[in-house]
Amino acid sequence: MLRAFGRFLERHLSRSTSSGAFIPEVDGIRFVAILGVLCFHTAGGLFDQRGVRDWAQHRGIAVGLMGGGWFGVQLFFVLSGFIVALPFARHWLEGTAAPDLKRYLLRRLKRIEPPYMLALTAYYLVAGTPRAWLSDYLAGLTYTHQYFFADKNPIAPMTWSLEVEVVFYLLAPWLTGIYRIRGNYRRWLLQAVLIAAPALASCFFLGPVEPSPFQNTLAVTIQYFLAGMLLADFYACGFLRRSGLAAWDGVAAIAACLLTYIVCRIPLTWHYDWLTPALIMLVFAGVLRGRYTNLLFRLKPITITGGMCYTLYLSHKAVQDFVAPRLGPLVSGLPDPAAAVAYCAMVVPLMIAAGVPLYLLIEKPFMTGRLKPLRGPFPYKAAEGT
């Protein structure tokens, strides 16, 4: 029964794609990204309860790692750039059929809109101040809150990243025209320049300015989407394919350590953030071409959880708000760093568990546009007509 139930979970929780193409390592990286976001918001919520407004008050390794979880969103941006651009890269570089723009836009609409609308509406109704937040709700529905109010949506603050992604989705068919350039090295060099320019601008000019009109917009995050587009170029050219070389494990490990140091240092500074797109690309390449990292990031529990990242991202705030008054007192006697670790160990698994039914009922049916009924976990076939 346990084995049958495990097969049931694997069959129904595994990601479905409209094209049939599936790269498990991508969902493996998504797992790291969503785990970082969940830990960041969970620990941050506990610190808010305790009146700790500045993470820099605690310099421990555990607090630094949780404090760097915000960077999971940037990992999502790179992966979005890769996934969205890959069909265009394959068309121009491999000669496959050209993506249909109408189908591309409808696919993105059907994929992200239903779960997003349901989540935003649920948060809005539960908030209890429908009149006060009506304008925020309407702006959120159209992915324009940041542009009207220059701030995150108070109904669901995490949805700022979805507004950024929607703008990229609209620009992607135009941006991917860069794949028309002949000559790999010339095209790669141009893309590297296009990544470095906004990364440096964001690091030294746009990002540190407070308050910045560009904060939480594509203007300060486009370098991550462009990095994903360059990875799609490498993949379509055959460079980023599994090779099983242990040397690439070393590349991934070194890049991940440097990336962790830059992102998780407290207090946060901006001096080296322009390097992060390149380091993410090295981690991505190491995961795909490495031996042990590739095996790790293709493990079923990791890829299945990573595949649910969109549902977990939208629903984790509700779980956090529900459990905070119930589980927060359990760690009240611990110092802040230990309490944050213990609190995350309790809350994050609950967030994942709560996301499973939401993923099955709301998100997954819209992945391919084909609704599939669930079949039971039992290892026998139902009789005809039952």
Secondary structure, DSSP 4 states (H G I P E B T S, - for coil): -HHHHHHHHHHHHS---SSS---HHHHHHHHHHHHHHHHHHHHHHHHHHTT---GGG---HHHHHHHGGGGHHHHHHHHHHHHHHHHHHHHHHH--PPPPHHHHHHHHHHHHHHHHHHHHHHHHHHHS-TTTTHHHHHHHHTT-HHHHHSS--SS-GGGHHHHHHHHHHHHHHHHGGGGGSSSHHHHHHHHHHHHHHHHHHIIIIITTSSS-TTTTSGGGTHHHHHHHHHHHHHHHTT-SS----HHHHHHHHHHHHHHHHHHH-SS---TTGGGHHHHHHHHHHHHHH-SHHHHHHT-HHHHHHHHTHHHHHHHHHHHHHHHHHHHGGGGTTS-HHHHHHHHHHHHHHHHHHHHHHHIIIIIGGGTSS-------SSSSPPPTT-
